Amino acid sequence: TCTMKFPLLLLTTLATLTTLHPASIAAFTPHSHSTNIKMSPRSTSSTSLQISALESLADLTTLSIDSGDIDTVSRYAKTGLITDATTNPLFVSQAGANGDARYEAMVAEAVSYAKRTTCAEDGCPVPEETLNCAVDRLAVNLGKELVGLVPGRVSTEVDIRLSYDTQASVERARSIIAMYEELGVSKDRILIKLAGTWEGVQAAKILEAEGIQCNITLVFSFLQAAAAAQAKAYLISPFPGRILDWHKKQSGQTSYTPDADPGVLSVKRMYAYFRKYGYDTICMPASWRPSRGADVDGSDVDEILALAGVDEMTIPPSLLDSLSALESTDVVQKCSAESDAAACNDPDFTFTEESYASYWEADGCGQEKLKEGIDAFTTETENLIKILIEKF
């Protein structure tokens, strides 16, 4: 629950705050890990000519829909093809400003909860602790809604401005789990989402030891993935599309064949390392780009098809529609635990903070894209804060 452990800052100091971020939600079902959650069987009576690429992909990889829209998630979940959902801080912020009565009720409850648990009075400047509590509660309210729509886990993000503070991230994560449990949601339905900094990975290591499973997000390099696996993180979310963006900028090359896409190759390297050395960490890529260029018909799903067979994927509605329009023959398994493990050439050595920092200094893509991601989510934090302040 939210408690006032430190002196509160008044509303007039909000411009200086650097520790607020909307918890973002992600829901998914493990593809190869044991779970007590039962999935509804899907009919396989259709002929290959009647099966879409989306259906074929769902047979190889657990699919999540990248959307915070309740109606959209519900509609796709009912197909049996999309059993999970993922969102990000942008979607949480949009929920705060949606205007739909259902989202408005979530916001109102979050504000009321924050006032009640931090003793903030009506008509007074809104203190930092109360805003933190309201931000987390709104994310939990949206997460609870997703739990009712999907059979898998829901991932809720810790304040991203705590990404370089291990202990603060751990404390915030425990508070989020407590909120879920207050609402009757068991922690085995929840993943705590943390940014892929060294400190975020160490927070995951602590939380995993406590039985709180974690999702390391904003992963742009093999270094981050390996560190997360060594910390026993439940899942990582690498972003092949943004990795491709970086390589295009550096090389000047405007297009790649999908199998040679730098983002695809990076994800396959992470996946191969996990499988070769027996790490249980799930690889769930997100954020997609057209490998061959946006002007090539069908290229919007290049990276998705090039990673068919990986543990998990999260895909936005527009690309789910694109996959639905393609035939099943367009899907060929590209990721295989056995073959990818055999092809892995990376050694398995344990990182220390010092060795990690040394390698990280040379990781241009990881450094640039991680900062870019944190900065972008910070903007959404500030947008959500403005929305919530108006509600107090």
ABEGO torsion letter per residue (X at the ends): XBBBABBBBBAAAAAABAABBBBBBBBBBBAABBBABBBBBBBAABBAAABBAAAAAAAABBBBBBBABAAAAAAAAAAGABABBBBBAAAAAAAAAAGBAAAAAAAAAAAAAAAAAAGBBBGBBBBAAAAAAAAAAAAAAAAAAAAAABABBBBBBBBAAAAABAAAAAAAAAAAAAAAAAAGBBAAABBBBBBABAAAAAAAAAAAAAGBBBBBBGBABAAAAAAAAAAGBABBBBBAAAAAAAAAAAAGBABBBAAABAAAAAAAAAAAAAAAAGBABBBBBBEBBBAAEAABBGAAAAAAAAABGBABBBBBAAAAAAAAABBAAABBBABBAAAAAAABABBBBBBBAAAAAAAAAABAAAAAAAAAAAAAAAAAAAAAAAAAAAAX
